[in-house]
């Protein structure tokens, strides 16, 4: 069996060697196509910010002190947005939309400042085949536009994103087709790498301009810190409002029990019966219980007020944003080598199909001879 396999293997490569000129042309074609593709793809620069996530679970005692170790009577606080969720969290429109208003400056034009929205909408370069594909797919839309009763690229009752978008976006935002394209392109520029063993979070931003890449990466980190701080503060404010309502009720109950005890004590001062003393003791116990609940609610309210004013760090920066010096995409060896392998493998497949007689060659049929009849007189 091994001898047969070896024979087939040697025959196959001998067959390929017979068509070495064809394989050489295909290899040259693969290198040429890979070179054209590599030159057509615009360069991208990546900026990475290496950070370490702060403790996600903390404990708050009755005095409002925050610790990482649980103590008796301490409350456990855990964030709902964990670092493992940052990849989906950063890609959400509510997080991306405020970033469209940050100012950026081009590396080759330091005197021109624009918003990130304008940069993504007007200063992005694409491969030439993407323009052809978008032009082909836009033909049906342009043909059907007169029958739809409106153009999707214009805003009739609303303005553009660059004019109406607030820094802290809330609620429903209606975007035009151009705005949606900008947000989609911006989503592809961000990435997050989570290392569970080291508890590290690496924020990565890819842009076609190195200075813009570093600026957006620094703004992304600041926006993430601000977003998480606001999320924690709003959560603590809701808990504070609930505890303030409980405190108000506990104070009213305590004052009501105190007044009831005072009225009963004044009205039954001269009585020394057992029933009067028992009723007075019962009312006094109710007052003490209301006082204890009132004191507990007061401590909770003061603790939550401290927690609202407190800002816990989200990420500790280990390596800050730096302007990249070299592009990371496209890679010449990967692009040219990939196309070379694809074309050569395609040529080998064609040779195999040809040798296995799967390729049908259509030959021109010979023309039928027409005989001319000659009459001899």
N, C-alpha and C positions, 0 to 999 in steps of 0.2 A: 504493500500500500504506500509506503514511504517512497519507494522508487517511482511509482506511478505519479505521485504528487510532485515529486522533484522534476520528473520529466515534463509534466504539464506546466510547471512553474517556469522552467527553462524555455519551453516553447513559447510561452506567453511573452516573456521579455525579449525573446528573439523576434517575435512578431512586432513588438513595440519598437525594437531597434530598426526594423525595416522601415518604419514610418517616423524615423527620427527627425526628418525635415519638417513634417507636419507638427510634431510635438515642439520643435524649436520655434516654429512660427507662433504656435499657441502660447508658449511661455513668454515670448516677446510681446504678444498681444496682451497677456495678463499683466505684465509689468507696465505697459503703456496705459492700460485702463486704470490700474491702481494709482499710477502717477497723476493721471487726470483727475481722479476722484479725490486724491489727497490735496491737490492744488485747488480744487473747487470748494472744499469744506473750510469755512472760516476758522481761525484760531480761537481757542477758548482758554482763559486763564482761571485757575482755581485758587481760592483763598480759604484756608482752614483755620478755625479757632478751636484750640484744644482746651476743654474745660472739665472740671470735676463736679459732679452733682452733689449738692448738699444733702444732709439726711432728710429723707422723705417722711419719716415718722418722728414726731416730737411729742413731748409730754408737758403739759401746763398744770402747775399746782394751783391751789386755791388763791395764792397771792399774785398769780400771773407770771411767775417765773417759768422760763422755757428751758427744758433739759432734754437730753437724748436718752436718759434712763428713766424707766417708770418707777414712780414712788407711790406709796399708798395714798389714795385720794386724788391722784393726778389724772387729768383728762388726756386721752390719746388723740392726736390730730394726725390725719393722713390725707395727703393731697390726692384728688381724683385724677389729675393730669400728671402721669408719671413720665420719666425720661423715655421709657419704651414707647410712649404714645407720641413723642415729638415728631416723628416722621409723618404721621397723618395729621397731626395738629398744625404743623407748619404749612402743609398743603391746603388747609381749609381757606375758603375765600375770606372769611371774617378776619383771619390773621394776615392774609396777603394784601388785602385792599389798602390798609393804612400805609404799607410800605411803598405804595406807588407815588406818595407825595414827598419822599425824602429827596433832597437835592444831591446831585452827582456832578462830577467834573471829569471830562475826558482826559486821558493821559497825554494825548498829543495836542490838546487845546485847553490850556489851563485857564484861559480867560472866559470860557463859555461854561455856564452853569445851567443845568436843566433838571427837571424832575425825572425820577426813574421811569415814570409812565412815558414821557416823551422819548427817553432813551430807548426803551423797549419797543416803542411804536415806530420810531423814525431812524434809528441808528443801528438796527440789527441787519446783519448780512446773512444770506442763505445760499445754499448751493443752487446752481443754475437749473437743475432738474426740478427743484421744488417750485420754482416760478412756472415751469411748464405744466406741472401737475395741478397747481392751484388754478392756472388759467384754463385748463381743460375742464376741471370740475366746476368752475364758475360759469361756464357757458349755459348749462341748464338753468342755473339760478337767474342769470340775466334774462333768459328767454321767458321764464315764468314770472318775473318781477311785475310786468304790467297787469297780470291777472290776479295778483295777490292783494291789491288795494293798498300798497305801501311798500317802501323799501326798508329792508332790515338793517341797513347801515346808518340810517338817519334816525334822529331822536325827535319826535314831534312834541310830546308833552313833557319831556324830561331833557336834562342837559347831559353833557358828557361826564365821564368819570373824573377827568382832570379838573372839572369845575365844581362838582358837587360832593366829592368824597371827603368826609371828615377824617381826622386822624384816628379817632376812636369810633369805628364803625359799629353800629348796632341796628338791629331790625332788618327789614327786607331791603335789599339793594337790587335795582333792575339795571342791567348792563346792556349796552349795545353790542353788536357783533364784534366791533373793533375792540371794545373794552374786554370782552370775553377772551379774545385772542391774546391780548396783552397779559391778562391774568393767567391764562394757560401757559404762555411762554415763560412767565415769571415762576410758575410752579415747577417747571422743569429745571430751573437754575439752582434750586435749593436741595440739599440733601443732609441727612443726619446719620452719623455713625455712632452706635451705642456699644460700649464694651462693658458687659455685665460684671466681669471679673474685676476690672479696675475702677468700676463706677465712673467711667469717663464718658463725656458727651462731646463729639466733634462736629461742629457746624461747618458745612462746606457750601461755598457759593461759586458758581461758574458763570463768568461773563466774558464777552468778547473784548473787553477793555480791562487791563490790569488794575488801574486806579479805581474804576467803577466796581470791580470785583471786591477789592479791599474795603471800599466805602460801604457797599451793601452788606458785606459780612459783619462789619462793626455795627451798622444800624440794625441788622437782624438780631444780633446778640442783645443790644439795648432794648429793642422792641419785645423780645422774648422775656427779658427780665421784667420790663414794665408790665407786660401782659399778665405774667404769673403773679406779680405783686398785687395788681389790681384784682385778679381773680381771688387771691387769698383775702384781700381786704374786704371785698364784697361779701365773701362767705362769712367772715367774722362780723361784718356789720349786720347781716341777717340774724346771726346768733345773738348779737348784742340787742337788736330790736326785740327778739323773742324774750330774752332775759329781762329787759327793761319792762316789758308788759307783765311778766311774772312778778317782778319787783314792785310794780305799781299795785297789783292785786294783793300781794303779801303785805304791803304797807297799809292798804285800806283795811284788810282783815285784822291786822294788829291794832290799828287805831280803833276799829269797831269793838274788838275784844277788850281793849283798855278802857274805853268809855263805858262799856257794859259792866266791867268789874268795878269801876269807880262809882257808877250810879248804884249798883247793888250794895257796895260797901257803905255808902253814905246813907242809903235808905234803911239798912238793917244794922246800923251801928249799935243801937240800944238792945237789940235782940241777942239772946245768948242760947237760943235753942240749938239742938243738934242738927235739925233740918237746915236752919239758916247757915250754920257753920259748914255743913257739907256742900250746900249750894254755892257758898262763897269760895270754897276750895276748888270745886269743879270749874267755876268761872275763872279762877286764878290760873288753873292748869291750862285752860284754853288760851288764856292771855300769854302764858309763858311759851306755849307751842307756837302761837302766832308770832311772838317775838323772835323765837329761834328761826322760824322760816323767813321772817323779815331780815334778820341778820345774814342768813345764808344767801338770800337773793341779793342783798347789798354787796356781799363779797364777790359774787359771781359777776355782777354788773361792773364793779371796779376792775375785776380781772379781765373781762372782755373789752373794756375800754382801753386797757393797756395793750391787749392783743391787737386791737384795731390800729393803734398808733405804732405798733411794732412792725418792722419790715424784715422778714427773714430772707437771707440771700438764697437765690435759686441755683446759680452756677458760679463756681469759683474759677476765674480765668487763669489758666496756666501758661498758655501761649497765645498772645494777642494777634490781631489781624496784621498781616504784612502784605505789601504790594508784591505780587509774584513777578519774577523776572523771566520765566520761561513758560510757554504754553504747554498744556497737558493734553490737548486734543486739537487736531487729529494727530495720530501717531503714524509716521511714515513707514516704519517697518511693518506694523500691523496691517495698515491699509494695503500697501503694495504686496506684502506677503500673502495676505488673505485673498486678494484677487488672483495672484499667481496660482495659488493652490486650487481655487475654484475653477479657473480656466483649464489647468492641467488635468484636474480630475474629470472635467467634462470631456476633454479630449480622450482620456483613457476609457471613459464610458462609451464614447462613440466607437472607438476601436474594438471594444469588446462586443458591442452590438453588431458591428460590421463582420467580425470574425465568426459570431454565432449565427450569422445569416438572418438576423432580425431586420436588417435594413433592406428594403425592397428597391431595387434599381429599375427605373422605367427606361427601357431602351426604345428607340424609335423603330417601329415596325418597318420591315422592308416593303417597298412599294411593289404591288403586283404588276407583273409584266403584261402588257397588252399586245396581243399578236394582231398584226394587220394582215388581212386576207388579200392575197394578190391573185387576181384572175388571169390565167394565161390563155390567150387565144390560140 
